[in-house]
Amino acid sequence: MRATLLAVLIVFATIQPAAADGFYREDLRIPMAAAETAGLEAMLVRPSGTGRFPLALISHGAPRDHTARATMSPYGMYRQAIEFARRGFAALVVMRRGYGDSGGRYAESNGRCANRDYLRSARASAEDLGAAIRAMHDRTDVSTSGMIAVGSSAGGFASIALAATAPPGLVAAISFAGGRGSRADDDVCDEAALVRAFAALGRTSRIPMLWIYAENDKFFRPDLAHRMHAAFTGAGGRAELIDAPAFRDDGHTLFSRGIALWTPMVDRFLHEQNLGTRELAAAPLPPPPRLGEKGRSAFADYLSASPHKAFAVSPTGGFGYRAGQRSAVVARDAALAACARAAADCAVYAVDEELVEKERAGAR
């Protein structure tokens, strides 16, 4: 009975229709015995249209405060997923066991700070990501041939750990500030053990990788990043390390908050590996014509924000939007309220990836 429940979990997905010339979004449950009947919580974003798109498996980090793990959601990486969907990938964000609404017990403990076993969490993370790959095998819109793994922080470490298992079809990996064990700014538990773990992963990893660390990363400072890279490549791993410039007050947020800065780095790497599309998919919705420069910038931000979301605008160019709401109805009301604080006669322009009916008619 348990196996039957797990097998059908992926069928009961929340499917969202794609906007015209936009993207298709789907909420999923990934079957995995260790994740019990709930499975792993996931979100898929891919280009609209037919055909099979290569998988970009995107992995999240691990907050220092363990109580924050339960509040995490795949939509926390929606913006990043959209960027890979724009490049022709089917981007799948998977919450590993113990994070968000995924089932099963947290499996990434590394032991005492002074005596860490980082390979323990590496194995657990790779198992979860492996389950996600298996769940994609039989889909008609996703291909696991020519797939890539992408991750940030502990998710970068997870992507590197996955590559070390050499799953068929994985051809490249991208790690942003990859690592584990940061308990405070510039304070990593048992750095020597972490470096040894990277060496161990390098022994069985042979696909090309791109590693990006910012100069002011407060989780994994540059000298530690270089030690991890030297250990990994010295053991046989293939990885290009980019020392990105300082970003805001903590470079560890580059993947989440610095999309415009890292996309050129990623595009160069993808093109060198002959991966992804050469032309980016256009944004799915046109901006309201009455917006000023500040409003157009806000609308560009809206396009990559997490559902549920809504954008409201007034005839004079006032605007307001809200994203990451519990429902489309809540998003509409919140956007209207935000717009009303700036202007009168506000109306909803878009909800999620759809224009409202009268705006759609005016766009024809």
SULSUL-V351540 format. One record per residue. N is the residue number from 1. RES is the residue in three letters. OMEGA is omega in whole degrees, -180 to 180 (999 if undefined). Layout:
# SULSUL-V351540
n=N res=RES omega=OMEGA
n=N res=RES omega=OMEGA
This chain:
# SULSUL-V351540
n=1 res=MET omega=-180
n=2 res=ARG omega=180
n=3 res=ALA omega=179
n=4 res=THR omega=179
n=5 res=LEU omega=-180
n=6 res=LEU omega=-177
n=7 res=ALA omega=-177
n=8 res=VAL omega=-177
n=9 res=LEU omega=-175
n=10 res=ILE omega=179
n=11 res=VAL omega=-177
n=12 res=PHE omega=-179
n=13 res=ALA omega=174
n=14 res=THR omega=-175
n=15 res=ILE omega=178
n=16 res=GLN omega=178
n=17 res=PRO omega=180
n=18 res=ALA omega=171
n=19 res=ALA omega=178
n=20 res=ALA omega=-180
n=21 res=ASP omega=-178
n=22 res=GLY omega=-174
n=23 res=PHE omega=176
n=24 res=TYR omega=-179
n=25 res=ARG omega=-178
n=26 res=GLU omega=174
n=27 res=ASP omega=-172
n=28 res=LEU omega=167
n=29 res=ARG omega=-177
n=30 res=ILE omega=179
n=31 res=PRO omega=175
n=32 res=MET omega=-175
n=33 res=ALA omega=-178
n=34 res=ALA omega=177
n=35 res=ALA omega=175
n=36 res=GLU omega=-173
n=37 res=THR omega=-180
n=38 res=ALA omega=-176
n=39 res=GLY omega=179
n=40 res=LEU omega=178
n=41 res=GLU omega=-177
n=42 res=ALA omega=176
n=43 res=MET omega=178
n=44 res=LEU omega=173
n=45 res=VAL omega=179
n=46 res=ARG omega=175
n=47 res=PRO omega=175
n=48 res=SER omega=-180
n=49 res=GLY omega=-176
n=50 res=THR omega=180
n=51 res=GLY omega=179
n=52 res=ARG omega=-178
n=53 res=PHE omega=-180
n=54 res=PRO omega=-176
n=55 res=LEU omega=167
n=56 res=ALA omega=-175
n=57 res=LEU omega=-172
n=58 res=ILE omega=-174
n=59 res=SER omega=-177
n=60 res=HIS omega=176
n=61 res=GLY omega=-180
n=62 res=ALA omega=-179
n=63 res=PRO omega=177
n=64 res=ARG omega=178
n=65 res=ASP omega=-174
n=66 res=HIS omega=180
n=67 res=THR omega=-180
n=68 res=ALA omega=-178
n=69 res=ARG omega=-176
n=70 res=ALA omega=-177
n=71 res=THR omega=-178
n=72 res=MET omega=-177
n=73 res=SER omega=174
n=74 res=PRO omega=-178
n=75 res=TYR omega=173
n=76 res=GLY omega=178
n=77 res=MET omega=-179
n=78 res=TYR omega=-179
n=79 res=ARG omega=180
n=80 res=GLN omega=178
n=81 res=ALA omega=178
n=82 res=ILE omega=-179
n=83 res=GLU omega=178
n=84 res=PHE omega=174
n=85 res=ALA omega=177
n=86 res=ARG omega=-180
n=87 res=ARG omega=172
n=88 res=GLY omega=-179
n=89 res=PHE omega=166
n=90 res=ALA omega=-173
n=91 res=ALA omega=-179
n=92 res=LEU omega=175
n=93 res=VAL omega=-176
n=94 res=VAL omega=173
n=95 res=MET omega=-180
n=96 res=ARG omega=-179
n=97 res=ARG omega=179
n=98 res=GLY omega=179
n=99 res=TYR omega=177
n=100 res=GLY omega=-178
n=101 res=ASP omega=178
n=102 res=SER omega=180
n=103 res=GLY omega=180
n=104 res=GLY omega=-180
n=105 res=ARG omega=174
n=106 res=TYR omega=-171
n=107 res=ALA omega=-172
n=108 res=GLU omega=177
n=109 res=SER omega=-179
n=110 res=ASN omega=-179
n=111 res=GLY omega=-176
n=112 res=ARG omega=-176
n=113 res=CYS omega=-176
n=114 res=ALA omega=-177
n=115 res=ASN omega=-172
n=116 res=ARG omega=172
n=117 res=ASP omega=-176
n=118 res=TYR omega=178
n=119 res=LEU omega=176
n=120 res=ARG omega=179
n=121 res=SER omega=178
n=122 res=ALA omega=-180
n=123 res=ARG omega=-179
n=124 res=ALA omega=180
n=125 res=SER omega=-180
n=126 res=ALA omega=177
n=127 res=GLU omega=-180
n=128 res=ASP omega=180
n=129 res=LEU omega=176
n=130 res=GLY omega=177
n=131 res=ALA omega=179
n=132 res=ALA omega=179
n=133 res=ILE omega=180
n=134 res=ARG omega=180
n=135 res=ALA omega=-179
n=136 res=MET omega=-172
n=137 res=HIS omega=-172
n=138 res=ASP omega=178
n=139 res=ARG omega=180
n=140 res=THR omega=-179
n=141 res=ASP omega=-178
n=142 res=VAL omega=176
n=143 res=SER omega=175
n=144 res=THR omega=172
n=145 res=SER omega=-176
n=146 res=GLY omega=-178
n=147 res=MET omega=177
n=148 res=ILE omega=174
n=149 res=ALA omega=-178
n=150 res=VAL omega=179
n=151 res=GLY omega=180
n=152 res=SER omega=176
n=153 res=SER omega=177
n=154 res=ALA omega=175
n=155 res=GLY omega=173
n=156 res=GLY omega=176
n=157 res=PHE omega=179
n=158 res=ALA omega=180
n=159 res=SER omega=177
n=160 res=ILE omega=178
n=161 res=ALA omega=177
n=162 res=LEU omega=-179
n=163 res=ALA omega=180
n=164 res=ALA omega=177
n=165 res=THR omega=177
n=166 res=ALA omega=177
n=167 res=PRO omega=180
n=168 res=PRO omega=177
n=169 res=GLY omega=179
n=170 res=LEU omega=-173
n=171 res=VAL omega=-179
n=172 res=ALA omega=177
n=173 res=ALA omega=179
n=174 res=ILE omega=-178
n=175 res=SER omega=175
n=176 res=PHE omega=177
n=177 res=ALA omega=-176
n=178 res=GLY omega=178
n=179 res=GLY omega=177
n=180 res=ARG omega=170
n=181 res=GLY omega=179
n=182 res=SER omega=179
n=183 res=ARG omega=176
n=184 res=ALA omega=-180
n=185 res=ASP omega=178
n=186 res=ASP omega=-180
n=187 res=ASP omega=-178
n=188 res=VAL omega=179
n=189 res=CYS omega=171
n=190 res=ASP omega=-178
n=191 res=GLU omega=-179
n=192 res=ALA omega=179
n=193 res=ALA omega=179
n=194 res=LEU omega=178
n=195 res=VAL omega=178
n=196 res=ARG omega=179
n=197 res=ALA omega=178
n=198 res=PHE omega=177
n=199 res=ALA omega=180
n=200 res=ALA omega=179
n=201 res=LEU omega=-180
n=202 res=GLY omega=-177
n=203 res=ARG omega=-177
n=204 res=THR omega=180
n=205 res=SER omega=-177
n=206 res=ARG omega=179
n=207 res=ILE omega=177
n=208 res=PRO omega=180
n=209 res=MET omega=171
n=210 res=LEU omega=176
n=211 res=TRP omega=-179
n=212 res=ILE omega=176
n=213 res=TYR omega=178
n=214 res=ALA omega=-177
n=215 res=GLU omega=-177
n=216 res=ASN omega=176
n=217 res=ASP omega=-177
n=218 res=LYS omega=174
n=219 res=PHE omega=-177
n=220 res=PHE omega=-175
n=221 res=ARG omega=-173
n=222 res=PRO omega=-177
n=223 res=ASP omega=177
n=224 res=LEU omega=178
n=225 res=ALA omega=-180
n=226 res=HIS omega=177
n=227 res=ARG omega=178
n=228 res=MET omega=-180
n=229 res=HIS omega=179
n=230 res=ALA omega=179
n=231 res=ALA omega=-178
n=232 res=PHE omega=-178
n=233 res=THR omega=178
n=234 res=GLY omega=179
n=235 res=ALA omega=178
n=236 res=GLY omega=179
n=237 res=GLY omega=-180
n=238 res=ARG omega=-179
n=239 res=ALA omega=172
n=240 res=GLU omega=180
n=241 res=LEU omega=175
n=242 res=ILE omega=172
n=243 res=ASP omega=-179
n=244 res=ALA omega=178
n=245 res=PRO omega=178
n=246 res=ALA omega=-179
n=247 res=PHE omega=179
n=248 res=ARG omega=-177
n=249 res=ASP omega=178
n=250 res=ASP omega=-178
n=251 res=GLY omega=178
n=252 res=HIS omega=-180
n=253 res=THR omega=-176
n=254 res=LEU omega=-177
n=255 res=PHE omega=-176
n=256 res=SER omega=-172
n=257 res=ARG omega=-176
n=258 res=GLY omega=-175
n=259 res=ILE omega=-178
n=260 res=ALA omega=-179
n=261 res=LEU omega=-175
n=262 res=TRP omega=-178
n=263 res=THR omega=176
n=264 res=PRO omega=178
n=265 res=MET omega=-179
n=266 res=VAL omega=-180
n=267 res=ASP omega=179
n=268 res=ARG omega=-180
n=269 res=PHE omega=-180
n=270 res=LEU omega=-180
n=271 res=HIS omega=178
n=272 res=GLU omega=179
n=273 res=GLN omega=-178
n=274 res=ASN omega=-179
n=275 res=LEU omega=178
n=276 res=GLY omega=180
n=277 res=THR omega=-180
n=278 res=ARG omega=-180
n=279 res=GLU omega=-180
n=280 res=LEU omega=173
n=281 res=ALA omega=-179
n=282 res=ALA omega=173
n=283 res=ALA omega=-171
n=284 res=PRO omega=-175
n=285 res=LEU omega=175
n=286 res=PRO omega=178
n=287 res=PRO omega=175
n=288 res=PRO omega=-175
n=289 res=PRO omega=-175
n=290 res=ARG omega=-179
n=291 res=LEU omega=171
n=292 res=GLY omega=-177
n=293 res=GLU omega=180
n=294 res=LYS omega=179
n=295 res=GLY omega=178
n=296 res=ARG omega=176
n=297 res=SER omega=179
n=298 res=ALA omega=-179
n=299 res=PHE omega=176
n=300 res=ALA omega=177
n=301 res=ASP omega=178
n=302 res=TYR omega=-175
n=303 res=LEU omega=-179
n=304 res=SER omega=-180
n=305 res=ALA omega=-176
n=306 res=SER omega=169
n=307 res=PRO omega=-11
n=308 res=HIS omega=-173
n=309 res=LYS omega=178
n=310 res=ALA omega=179
n=311 res=PHE omega=180
n=312 res=ALA omega=-177
n=313 res=VAL omega=178
n=314 res=SER omega=178
n=315 res=PRO omega=-178
n=316 res=THR omega=178
n=317 res=GLY omega=173
n=318 res=GLY omega=-176
n=319 res=PHE omega=174
n=320 res=GLY omega=176
n=321 res=TYR omega=176
n=322 res=ARG omega=-178
n=323 res=ALA omega=179
n=324 res=GLY omega=-179
n=325 res=GLN omega=-176
n=326 res=ARG omega=180
n=327 res=SER omega=178
n=328 res=ALA omega=179
n=329 res=VAL omega=178
n=330 res=VAL omega=180
n=331 res=ALA omega=179
n=332 res=ARG omega=-178
n=333 res=ASP omega=-178
n=334 res=ALA omega=179
n=335 res=ALA omega=178
n=336 res=LEU omega=179
n=337 res=ALA omega=179
n=338 res=ALA omega=179
n=339 res=CYS omega=-178
n=340 res=ALA omega=177
n=341 res=ARG omega=-179
n=342 res=ALA omega=-175
n=343 res=ALA omega=178
n=344 res=ALA omega=175
n=345 res=ASP omega=179
n=346 res=CYS omega=175
n=347 res=ALA omega=180
n=348 res=VAL omega=-180
n=349 res=TYR omega=-177
n=350 res=ALA omega=173
n=351 res=VAL omega=-173
n=352 res=ASP omega=-178
n=353 res=GLU omega=-178
n=354 res=GLU omega=169
n=355 res=LEU omega=173
n=356 res=VAL omega=-168
n=357 res=GLU omega=-176
n=358 res=LYS omega=177
n=359 res=GLU omega=178
n=360 res=ARG omega=179
n=361 res=ALA omega=-180
n=362 res=GLY omega=-180
n=363 res=ALA omega=-178
n=364 res=ARG omega=999
